[in-house]
Amino acid sequence: MVQTRPDYQPLILLIEDNREVRLAARFMLEDLGYRIEELENPVQAREWLQHQQPDLILLDMNFQLDTTSGDEGLRFLRYLQQQGYDIPVVAMTAWSNTTLVVQAMQAGAGDFVEKPWNNQRLQQILQQQLKLSTLTRQNKALHQQLSSPPLELIWQSSQMLTLMQQLQTVAATEANILLTGENGTGKSQLAHWLHQHSGRSAGPLISVNMAAIPEALFESELFGHKKGAFTDAKEARAGRFSLAKGGTLFLDEIATLPLGQQAKLLRVLESGQYEAVGSSQTEHSDLRLIAATNADFSALIQNGLFRQDLYYRLNTLEFRIPPLRERPADIAPLCQFFLHKHGQRYHKTGLTLHHNALSRLQQYHWPGNIRELSHLLERAVLLTQSTEISLKELALPDEPQSVTTQAAVLPLMTLEQAELTLIRQALQLCQGNKQKTAEKLGITKSSLYRRLEKHGLEL
């Protein structure tokens, strides 16, 4: 089997005019775990490729014009090159022809097989080409990343300069880190930064939003499950602890974890051992843990909603990310960063802020913190017709006091619309804090998350 992950089967496009050959190829390739799409000639393939893209093309070189020259296959290979298709091609023919093999390779074929083929030989060729294709794509992405100058964000506030110095000191350690702070302050971005500057940077960074995991699926999501472990477990699945092996596991919104599941996470953190659901085999974790929350742990622990021993396991090192309103000195460099970032994305370069606009941004209360600033500037970049963004184009929302006034009289609307309006108002009043928002609305935090998902609001 050649799957790169348990639930994925590579798609092979077979272009062959002989029905018996196609049938034989299908039987063999499906047995090896591939999906097959059959077409009779390159003309059909050109149309098909406009709507889909296979992982590999298995191409006969001779069709209707003749049975020996390979001209039709060569023309199709050149067409793929001209159109910029990045698909590995294995050419095949019933005629052994060294010249045609060379021409096919020069035209872009990755390898060549003669008909009738040897099953083992064909299997090896397909595996090699698929693996090579994956490595080529990864190398291109890495080259593009390295060749493009990264956007540099330079902090100017004393709070962030001190924080980054502290993070620089501990980034290379194996200690668990807990990042706290309001929603939108950049905890996820700092988790990525810590991973990139750690000794595990060559390994994966696996992020999990704990609030989005249903309690019934907690063990399956984190520890994986075996096929048949429960009703819907039709295939085996690796958990996040397994996927993060050799790298970093980032658990966002960790305070939303129900009490019943906290003991299971604590056991893994204490022993480094876990079992996939439905398995009796003990596995060992090999990762660095970073967690984040906007909750007040002291209140949660006092109210019996979070285990104190788990908290101590998570916060070997704890860092608070200050809200944006406490560090207005960072607003100017953040604006420059986001104008550059969104300007590149939407092909608008050289954008600046009018000094009145920047002054207003520095006075704003920022309930949504950096995330709100990014969204506001992205909208301004999209709408602006000039290179200088004015205060009017920013369209800053009203201060929180106006929300209270507006909430006093609610216009007639459907219950669905009223619920959405109240959730938005509560989120703004609570500055994005989900726990406080849920308390303000008189519902549980899990109920709030279900309603956020229902209305398509950001979790």
Summary of the structure (lengths in Angstrom):
residues: 459
radius of gyration: 28.2
end to end distance: 38.0
largest distance: 84.4
contacts: 1336
relative contact order: 0.08
helix: 50%
strand: 14%
